Amino acid sequence: MSLRHAILSLLADRPDTGYDLAKRFDGMLSSHAWHASHSQIYPELRRMTAAGLVEVVEKGARGSRTYTITDAGRAELRDWAFNPSAAAPARNEKVLRLLALPVLDVADARRLAERVSAESDELEAQLRQSQRQVADDHDPGTRPGYAYFSAEFALRYLKLEREWARWVLENLKPGPSRRGPTAS
């Protein structure tokens, strides 16, 4: 996934300013899917405008601009959704870190599993807060944005992480070995 596709996905949900896009990245995406700073978002919006993928629909105070996705942007996003690039493999540092389990003793493996469980709980609380904010900003009587579907995926993913970590904690047997902890 590229920053371009992340921005297009957010703008497909609703028009936004660069500032609001950055807030949405911080609130809903940075912990679960993609991190982007203001210094990355604004230049990408300029490139996307030049490419005809987004357009400015409103100019506000202090030079703020509200962007929306264009038909060309929707086509680009649709093409990307159905044709994932083999050159851009998925990255999940947490899964990679779990490959270190064989070199840990049981106490360290427990600490790592406890940390995964606690982080999942914390991220779920943050995501639910972001969902409430989106719901508060949502116009009654209209369909919720597709960000709800993405948020639900993230919540289910966090539940999976938490359940896995608790399973590890239940199944670790005492006593380190050269091959790491044993599980039943």
N, C-alpha and C positions, 0 to 999 in steps of 0.2 A: 504494500500500500504506500502511496505517496502522500505527501502533504496536500497536493492538489486534489486527490480523491477524498481525503478526509474533509477538506473545506467544501467540496462539491456536495458531499453527503450532508453536511450540516446545512448548507444553503438550500438543498432540496427539501429540507424539513421546513425552513422558514427564512425569509430575508433577514440579514443581520449586518451590523457594522463590524469592522475589523476588531474593535475593542470587545464587542459582545461575543464574537467568535472566539477570541482568546479566553474569555471567561467560560465559555462552554467547553473549550478544551480543558481548562483547569478543573472545571466542575465535574464533567462526565467522562472525558476521554483520557486524560493524562495518566491516570492510574490503571486503566484497563486496556487501552488500545494504542493511543498515540499522544505524544507530548509535542506541543508546538508553542513557541514564544511569540510575542508581538513582533520581534525582529525577523521572524520567519514568515509570519502570516501576511503582513502588509506587502512585502515584495512579491509574494506569491499571488496575492489578490491583483496587483498591478499586471503581472504576467498573464493571469487568467483573463483579465479584462481585455488586454491586448489580443489574446487568442480568441476572444469572443465566447468564452465559457461562462462568464459572469458579466453582469452589467450593473452600473450604479442606478438605483431607482429613486434615491433621495439624497440630497446634500443637507447636512445639518450644521449646527453651531460648531465653530472652531475647526471647520474643514472635515468634519466627520462625514462618512459616506455609508449609505446602506446599500448592500449588494444583494442581488438575487441571481439564481442560476438561470441560464438561458436554455433554449432548446438544444443548442450545440453542447452545452455543459451536461444536460440530461443524457444526451446521446453518448458523450464521453464516459459518464458515470455508469451508464447501462453497459457499455462495451467492456469497461473495466470489471464490473461485477460478474459478467459471464465469461471473461477471458483472463483469469488470473495469470500473472506473469510468473513463469518458472524461475526467472532471474531474481525475483524478490521473495526468498523463502520466509516463512513465518519465523518470528523471533520471540522466544519466551524465556527470559533470563531465569525465572523461577524454576522452570522445568530443567534447564541446564544446571542450575545449582543443585537440584535434587540428584543429579548424576554423581555427586560427591558422596552420597550416603555410604557407599562401600568403604570409604576411608575413615569414616567416623566411628567412634565407639558408641555404645548404646546411649550414654548420657548426652553426648553431642547430637545424636540422631533425634533424641527426644526434644532437645532444645530447638532444633531446626523445625521439627514437626509442630511444636508448640508455637513457634514464631509464625509459621505458615497459617495456622489456625487463627491466631490473634490478628494477623494482618488481614486475613479474609473478613473477620468480624468488623474490623475498623473500616476497611474499604466498602463493605456493604452498608455500614451506617452512613458513610459519606455519599455513596451513590443514592441511597434512599432520600437523603436530604436534597440532593440535586434534583431527583424526581419530583419531590414535593414543590420545589421552586418552579420547575417547569410546569407542573400542574397549576400552581398559583398564577402563572403568567399566561396560561392557556385560555383562550376565549371559550366560554361555555357554549354548547350547542354545535361546536365544530369537532371534527375528528382529531384525536390526539396525533401529534407528529410521529413519524416513524422512529424518532429517537427513543420512544417508549419500547419499541421492539429491541433495539440495541441495548437499552438499559436492562431489559428483562434477560437478555442473553448474558450480560455481565453479571447480573445477580445469580443466575443459575450456575455460571462458571465459578463464582465465589463459593457457592454452596458446595459444588463438587470439590474444590480445593479444601474447604473446611472438613468435609466428610472424609476425604482422603487422609488428611493430617490426623484426624481423630482415630481413624482406622489404624494408621501406623502406630500411634501411641498405645492403642489397645493390644497390638500384636507384637510389639518389641519384646524380646526376651532378654533377661539380664545376661551380662557377660559379653565382653567384646571378643571379636575374633578377627583374624587377619582379613577375612572377607567382609567384615563389617557386621552390622546387626543381623540377627536372624528374625524371621517373621514366620508365623504359622499360617 
